[in-house]
Amino acid sequence: MITLVTFPEFFGSPSASPFCIKAEYLLNLSKLPWERQETNDPRKFPKGKLPAIVVGQHVIGDSDNIRTYIEEKDINLEQGLSAVEKGNARAFIRMTEEHMYFHQALDRWENPETWAIIRDTYFAQIPKLLRGVITSGLRKTFLKGTKAQGLGRLTPKERMARLEPDLQAISVRLTQTPFLFGDHPTAADASVGAMLFAMRCTPTETLLKQRVHSDAILSSYVDRVHAALG
Ligand SMILES: N[C@@H](CCC(=O)N[C@@H](CS)C(=O)NCC(=O)O)C(=O)O
């Protein structure tokens, strides 16, 4: 049996991490049996991050490695895609995970109003006396990383302008077919659907949340991917 180790549910989405949601979607797409184990502490998992799967004695961290594990079992997560579509799918996954992810995470961790809610709900299990110190350390480290990455230097409005072409690229595909590469979900939908879901479940009305929530194409896509793979 595969055990998926994941951050817990977050404001109506299956996990606080879009990568954990993606892993859940990939496992469901694979139809392999699996069970869920929740933790808030990723420190003892590979690279100190989640998701990870535990299979017997093996611990496999990173959603991309989880995908490889599934594909090594001769399970096709891109059924029906041509070589060119597979190349395009890879580019969509990279756009989502290496660019859109930072927008999604900044939307939660930077905005003081949103952050206060997350600190006092998501991190509520940390005793109140310690919570402020621990969580502000986590936040400081995260924001420092986004300054180095670059997006952390932009205002929320500038970030929205930077993100818009990515959202358009997704939308334009979805005007053709219900999923990114056809009538059925594939690995790219697991990444993109999970990231948009994460953007849509931010607990305050940020520009980013409103953008995804009010977009009929994107929002119905989030629901469709979740209905198929959640
Ligand atoms: N490339 C990794 C990214 C995973 C990742 O960034 N996980 C974050 C949550 S979204 C994490 O575990 N962060 C914990 C930490 O940095 O302490 C994947 O695809 O699984």
The ligand as an ORCA input file, in Angstrom:
! r2SCAN-3c Opt
* xyz 0 1
  N       9.094     20.307     -5.959
  C       8.373     19.867     -4.787
  C       7.856     21.080     -4.031
  C       7.225     20.716     -2.700
  C       7.100     21.934     -1.791
  O       7.595     23.029     -2.096
  N       6.454     21.712     -0.655
  C       6.315     22.782      0.304
  C       4.854     23.092      0.561
  S       4.071     23.797     -0.845
  C       6.927     22.354      1.636
  O       6.880     21.196      1.986
  N       7.478     23.297      2.392
  C       7.968     23.027      3.692
  C       9.109     23.877      4.074
  O       9.692     24.510      3.173
  O       9.425     23.893      5.265
  C       7.243     18.935     -5.217
  O       6.858     18.954     -6.389
  O       6.803     18.129     -4.387
*
